[in-house]
Amino acid sequence: MVTSSDPRFFENTPGEGPLAGPGAAPPTIIAAKSVDLTFQTGDGPVHALKDVSLDINKGDFVSFIGPSGCGKTTFLRCIAGLETPTGGKLTVNGMSPEEARKARAYGYVFQAAGLYPWRTIGGNVKLPLEIMGFSKAEQAERVARVLDLVDLAGFEKKFPWQLSGGMQQRASIARALAFDADILLMDEPFGALDEIVRDHLNEQLLQLWARTEKTIGFVTHSIPEAVYLSTKIVVMSPRPGRITDVIESTLPRERPLDIRDTPEFIAIAHRVRDGLRAGHADD
Ligand SMILES: Nc1ncnc2c1ncn2[C@@H]1O[C@H](COP(=O)(O)OP(=O)(O)OP(=O)(O)O)[C@@H](O)[C@H]1O
């Protein structure tokens, strides 16, 4: 078992993870088959997800993009075991999402950083570890490591209000990483930040993904963000929420920001835009 005192903790072992070379296909860890979800509301049923089928493999970076109300958050919450589909089958690590949630299979990052203002950054990151009963020494070690991973070493004793919005969001990513779950679910984590900060965080997130073995599910409204980050882009459309296109990225894993000016990047972005337009045309 890899513990936090092991140098492999949070890092890729050579030949494994997202940067692994050709070889055996990585296992599917999230499998959705014809998932349906209808909410019953006072105003009648809302068909939030219709016939959603998708495989997410270990080490994938999957973005969900689509107009407001197409079910991106609902699908992420289904994976997290926070909503229950009304039809179809969904497994996470071979278990039901609820079992996977209880087994702490994922870390979840919300749109707002959601840090407790009365706790320091270290105190916030430590919170899930306290709840899970890690020893004080293990808590301290893990907090130091994840803060280092998100480039916040030295900010442990600061309070959230002493950090910029981007730094707060990085702290919330550190909190989601603290218990070293294999899966990271991120619901529009950078939506409220300005373009430059967002670019920087996108770069850092890619580096973090390359250094760890995480499988990432990421909700966004931004086409460049989806194309820049993802190995797989899932385009969705509303009424009812469904998948209209799944694009396997042909971009290399190593992605400097100026890759966004390359014809390959622009071609993928066009395909996403076309998919989004087609979804709107159904309205
Ligand atoms: N708990 C709920 N009860 C009833 N309806 C809900 C609930 N949660 C979501 N919905 C509805 O389900 C549909 C999908 O919502 P969801 O939040 O998943 O969309 P989204 O694509 O994430 O939207 P956005 O981009 O605005 O965040 C919407 O019509 C929404 O109003």
The ligand as an ORCA input file, in Angstrom:
! r2SCAN-3c Opt
* xyz 0 1
  N     -33.183     18.765     -7.384
  C     -33.836     19.087     -8.498
  N     -35.191     19.102     -8.538
  C     -35.847     19.412     -9.667
  N     -35.273     19.744    -10.837
  C     -33.925     19.760    -10.850
  C     -33.142     19.442     -9.696
  N     -31.826     19.553    -10.020
  C     -31.792     19.922    -11.312
  N     -33.050     20.046    -11.815
  C     -33.419     20.379    -13.187
  O     -32.762     19.428    -14.027
  C     -32.293     20.051    -15.212
  C     -30.783     19.858    -15.321
  O     -30.143     20.660    -14.317
  P     -28.567     20.713    -14.125
  O     -28.298     21.628    -12.984
  O     -28.036     19.341    -14.061
  O     -28.115     21.383    -15.497
  P     -26.684     21.979    -15.873
  O     -26.422     21.548    -17.272
  O     -25.679     21.612    -14.862
  O     -26.996     23.529    -15.832
  P     -26.001     24.771    -15.502
  O     -25.042     24.834    -16.638
  O     -26.933     25.944    -15.478
  O     -25.357     24.499    -14.173
  C     -32.714     21.508    -15.138
  O     -33.927     21.665    -15.826
  C     -32.898     21.729    -13.648
  O     -33.844     22.743    -13.399
*
